[in-house]
Amino acid sequence: MSTQSLLQSKEDEDLNNKHKHLIATIPRGNGWNIQHLYNYNGFWLAPVIIKSNLFLHTSFKSKPTDIYLASFMKSGTTWLKALMFSIINRDRYTFSDHYLLHHNPQSAFPFLDICDPVTNSEFSRPRLFSTHFPHTLLPPCITSCKLVYVCRDPKDVLVSKWHFLNKHRSENVPPLSLHEAFELFCEGVSHYGPVWEHVLSYWKASLESPEKILFLKYEEMMKQPAVEVRKLAAFMVKPFTDEEEEEGLVEKIVKLCSFENLRNLEVNKKGAEQFSTVVKVENHEFFRKGEIGDWKNYLSVEMKERIDGIMNDKLNGSGLVLGSSS
């Protein structure tokens, strides 16, 4: 075995040992689709996600030009992937034969949380990656790059997350009721939760380094997509030229990446994305509704008021407001 192979083997063994020690010693709580989540540095994560975070800190190599999309689960990630990829690569594809007409947007962004992200990240320049990790769990090599963060009304996040994770349960885990998911969500015990700490980690970082972090709200993007697309392009150092504006390129990208258009594409009605050897998601599952206020079809007035109360309390004094009072 070569010296390099020996060193790699030793690194893998050290990572595995550290991971085993953590899982045996840190607090654990009820999972949504797996038996347990573990509280790692203030956030509730699945064991495999914790291991990926250790890998990021020990082995991942970023490039100064990398751009990262960060979000809490079910906050509009798929839509942002489509928009960011289309903006960055708009000189590589025509709208009649675009990459997104033949591939799910998930494939355009290697996911840092459950796979080795290096293997399929080179076809986009600059490289694009995505993560659900909070800002405080990212290594310096990533936080020194540009990050786009999108957040969403936590009530819609809860409902979407409950639907999604119930479809991806371990065989020995029974379906989670909405009431059970609600209670865990309010306690902060959900994948990558608490949601308020997740959002605040990026909000505070964006205030400190606005040139490094673009903080977006899903609801504002839905209301004025063209405005937000221009903002995204400028942040990623690829603003639209006057000629592109005259050609209506912004509107074409908005149309291509709209929820309705993506959901109705044949590629997103069939097939699946294989994130790891054990995590596989059907393409259509990334397009449930995408609506603002879908929580009203599931949550009672009391549930709505409780979540709003928690968020108002946790975000108090930060200058950030999420969700709506209606």
VENSUL-V744597 format. One line per field, one symbol per residue. phi: phi as a letter, one per 40 degrees, with the letter a starting at -180 (. if undefined). psi: psi as a letter, one per 20 degrees, with the letter a starting at -180 (. if undefined). burial: + if it has 9 or more other ideal C-beta (glycine too) atoms within 8 Angstrom, else -. A space follows every 50 residues. Layout:
phi = ???
psi = ???
burial = ???
//
This chain:
phi = .cccccccccccccccccccccccbccbbcccbbcbbbcbfgbcbcdccc cccccdcbbcbcbdcdbbbbacdgbhccccccccccccbccbbcccacdc cbacddccbdcccbaccccbbccbbccbbbabccdcbccdccccccbbbb baddcccdccccdccccbccdcbcdccccccccccccgcadgcccccccc ccccccccbccbbccbbdcccccbccccccccccccfacccdcccccgcc cccdcdccdccccccdcccagabccacbbbbcdcccbcbgccgcdccbcc dccccccdcccccccdgcgbbbgacc
psi = prgghggggggggggggggggghihqqqrprgjrgqqpooliqoqqghhg ghhggghhhporqhiqpppqqqpljkggghggggghghkijiqriilqgi iiqqhhiiopoihjroihhkjiipprqpqqqjqqhijqqhhgiirppppp rqphghgggggggghhilqqhjprqpqhggggggghiinrpjrqhhhggh hhgghhhhmhihpooqpghhhhhmhhghghgggghjkmqprhghghikhg hhggggjqgggghiqhhjirrqpohahioppphiiimfgjqpjihhihqr gggghgghggggghipihippqari.
burial = -----+--+-+---+--++--++-----+-++++-+++++--++++++++ ++++++---+-+---+++++++++++++++++++++++++--+----+++ ---+++-++++++++-+---+--+-++++++++++-++--+++-++++++ ++++++++++++++++--+---+--+----++-+++-+++++++++++++ ++++++-----++++++++++---++-++++++-++-------++---++ -+++-+++--+++-+-++----+-+---+-+-+++++------++---+- --++-+++-++--++------++---
//
